[in-house]
Amino acid sequence: QVQLLESGGGLVQDGGSLRLSCAASGSFKSINNMAWYRQAPGKQRELVATISRDYTTNYTDSVKGRFAISRDNAKNAVYLQLNSLKSEDTAIYYCQFAVVRYSFREYSYWGQGTQVTVSS
């Protein structure tokens, strides 16, 4: 019914930048909260950033001032700009949307993940 497709990951040097994208396709009424998570090998999944429908943003402390989340409601998309990357940012990054179906019930959908690797 709904698919979230991610792109933009890759291998960069310490201090480099990447821009991640995630867009929803399928049938749904609207999208409320959008978020980015990441999971490094051997570690728990971590919430990185969120953005509400009114564009209110929140970030985990470790990425404040370096990452920026944004959204385009017309495109049903969320983006994550990653700047000043560090080796500890290496992880698989997942987008997550709170999708409102035509039944007005909210469901959580996840992207397939995109690998970000930072070489120190």
Residue, then its C-alpha position, 0 to 999 in steps of 0.5 A: q500500500v505504501q512504500l518508502l524509498e531511500s537514497g543518498g547514502g555512500l562513502v565519504q571522508d571525515g568532515g564530508s557531507l551527504r544528503l539523504s532522501c526518502a519519498a513515499s509512494g502509494s495510497f494514503k491521506s497524509i503524512n504527519n511526523m517524519a523521522w530519521y533513525r540510524q543503526a550502527p553495527g552492534k548498537q541499538r537503533e537511534l532516533v536522529a531527527t524528527i520533523s512535524r507537519d508544521y516543520t518543527t524539528n528536533y535532533t539528538d544532541s550528537v548531530k545538532g549543528r551538523f545535520a538538518i532535516s527538512r520535508d516537502n509535503a507536495k512530494n511526500a518526501v523528507y531529507l537529511q543533510l549530513n555535514s561535518l561527518k565523523s566516523e561515529d556517524t557511520a550507520i544504516y540510516y532509515c526514514q520513518f513516516a507516520v502515515v494517515r490512511y483514508s480510514f484516518r488511522e495512523y500507521s508507521y512505515w519504514g524505508q529500506g535503509t541506506q548505508v552511510t560510511v565515514s572514513s576517518 
